[in-house]
């Protein structure tokens, strides 16, 4: 059995992709939880293994792999014989990867806006502008994102644009499931594309924005199916939902949903 270490955070959507994949393949691993609000991801010892200063990072028999999409593909390559998550057919494999690129580009990037605006912003409101800028500028990968957000959060227009992108993503997902015949995006078998979109769907539901797929029964069925997967409970253990720490997020987004 390989020696696997996962550096992650319970509430990190990208970490949740990797935990689900590890659980689906029944791979034991040593879990290192990072306190992102406390800045663990920016400490020199962590930046030495992940210079992007984000989670997750996988260390597999001494091989360091960063970026959640890369990690889950790596895990399937290493353990494709157990619960395969990548199609063997080259055409379907290409379709899966195209979906994954779209997911990373649109819904995964967009879910950060409502997540940060209500929950994580609370950590910054009591800081001075200089203190906040120092934290924002220390982020190797998210410096511009943090400076755009500022101490007061994203503007109403920025949130509206993010929700519009998320709504379009739900329509795309519903269409893909219907086109393939479901119940998954590429048909009868769950793939890495489903695992890639999963944390966005779970986060939307968690913060009270499941109305974004109202009238889309294919997404409803998909959501029921992924929650019934044995890997789901191993992924979403206590602390993995931001509403546990900030229950007011549901109330806030009820006003805009």
N, C-alpha and C positions, 0 to 999 in steps of 0.2 A: 504493500500500500504506500502511495507517495506521501511525502511530508508536505502538507499544505498549510500555509498560514494566510489568513485573510485579515487585512487591516480595513476596518469598515466602521460604519455608524448605524445604529438601529433604524433611525428615521431617514437615512439617505436613500433616495429612490434608486440611485445607481447601485448602491450596495445591495439593495433588495433583489435586483436582477441576479447578482452573483450567488447570493444565499439560496435563491430558488433553484438555480442550476446545480449547485453542490448538493442540495437536498434531493433533487430529482435523480441524480446519479448516485445517491447514497455514499457520498464521499466524506469521510470524517475530516475535520480541519480544526486548526487552532485559531480561535477567534480573538482578535485584538480590537477592542472597541475604542475609538477615538472620540474625544469630546470636541466637537467642531466649534461650538461656541466658546470653548476655552482655548482654542487655537492649537490643539494637538497636531493638526495636519500641517502646521507651519513651523514646527520644531525642527531643528537641524537634522536630528536623527531620522525623522520621517521624510524630510525633503531629500535625504540621501538615497532613499529608495523610490520616491515619487516626486520628482522636481516640480510637478504641476501643483502640488500642495492640495490635492483633493483625494477623496475616497471614491471607490475602493482601490486597494492594491493587493494582488495575489502573489505570493511567493510559493512556487511549486518546485519542490526538489532543488531549491537554489535558483530557479529561474524566476525573475521578477517580471510580472505582467501588469500593466496599467491600462486604464480605460475599460469600463464595464462591458462594452460591446466586444472589445478585443478579448477580454477575459472569458466571456461565456462561449465565444467561438473556440478559444484555446481549450477550454475544458471539454467541449464536445469532441474536438479533434483527438484529445488524449484519451477520452473514454467514450468513443462513439458506439461501442458495443453494448453499453448500458444506457437504457432510456435515450435512444438517439434523438437529437433535437435539430439536426440539419438534414434536409432531404438528400438522398443519394443521387437522385436525378439532377443533372447539371442545370437544366432549365428551371426547375423548382427551387434549386439552391440559389440561383441568381435572383429569382423573384423574392425569395426570403431576404437576401442581402439588400435588395433595392428597398424593400419595406423597412428594414432596419436603418438604412441611411435616412429615409424620410422621417422615421420615428425620432432619431437623434436630432435631426435638423428642426423639426416643428414641435410636436407635443412635448418631448423631453425638455427642450429649451424653454418652452412656454410655461410649463407648470411651475417653474421657479418663481415667476412673478407673483401669482396669488399665494404661493407658499411663504415666500419671504415677506410679503407685504403685511400679513397679519400676525404671523408667528415670530419669525426671527428678528424682525425689525424692533421688537420690544427690547432686545439686548442693546440696541444702539441709541435709543432715544435719550438716555441720560448722559450720553457722552458729549464732549465738546466737539466742535467741527474738526479741530486738529486731531483729536483722539480717533475720531471716525476715519478721517483721511489716512491716518497712519495704518489703521487696520485694513482699509480698502486697498491701499497701495502695496500692502505686503502680500496680496493674493497673486500668485504667479499666473493663474489661469482666469480669474474672475475679477480682476482689478477694475476693468471698465464697467462691468455689470454692477459691482458694488458702488462705484462712484455715481453711476446713473441713478441707482436707487436712492442714495443719500440716507441721512438719518431719519427722514420723515417718510420714506417709502416711495414707491412708484406712483405716478400721477394717475388720476382716474382714466385718462386717455390711454396710458400705457397698459393698465389693467384690462381695459376694454379690448384693446388690440390683442393681448395675450389670450383672453377668453374667446375672442373670435377665431384665433388660430386653433385653439383647443376644440372649439365646436366644429370647425372644418375637419380636424383630425378624426373626430368621432364619426363624421359622415364618411370619411375615407375608410375607416376601419369597418364600419357597417357594410359598405359597398364591397370591400374585399371578402368579408365573410360570406355575403350573399353570392358573390361571383364564384367562390370556391365550393359552395355548398355546405360550408361549415363542418363542425361547430367552431373550428379554429380559422385563422385568417387564410391559411393555405389548404384548408380542407379537413380531412379526417384526423390528421395528426398534429399535435402541438409542436411548434418549432420555436427557435430562438426569437423570431419576430413577435410571437405572443408574449414571451418573457420580457422582451424589450419594452413593449407597450404597457405591460401589467402595472408597474409602479405608478404610472400616470393615471390609470383608471382608478386604482386603489386610492391615490391621493385625492382625486376629484371627488370620489365618494366620501372620503374621510372629512373633507372640508365643506361638504354640503353642496357640491356642484354636479351631482349625478343627473341633474336636469339637462345637461349638455348632450346626453344621448337619449332624451325622452323621445318616444316614438320610434326607437331603433331596436326592435326585438332581438336582432342578431347579436347586438352588443350585450343586451341583458342576459341572453343565454350563455354567451362567452364568459361573462363575469361569474355567473353561477358555476360554470364548469371549472374555471381556474381556481375558485375558492374551494371547490370540492377536491382539487388535486392534493394528495398527501404532502407535497412539498410546500404548500401554501402556509400551513400552520407553523412549519419550521422556519419560514421566512418572516412571518408577521407575528413575532412573539411580543410580549408586553414592552412598550416603549417604541414600537415601530410606527405607530400612528401619531401624527403631530397633534391630533385632537386630544390625546391623552394628556399632553403637557399644556396645550392651549385650547381648552374646550370652547372658548369663545369664537373660534374660527367658523364653526358651523352657523352660529347666530349672525356673524358679520356677513357671510356670503349668501345667507338666505335673502338678504336685502337686494343683492345684485343678480341672483340666479333667475 
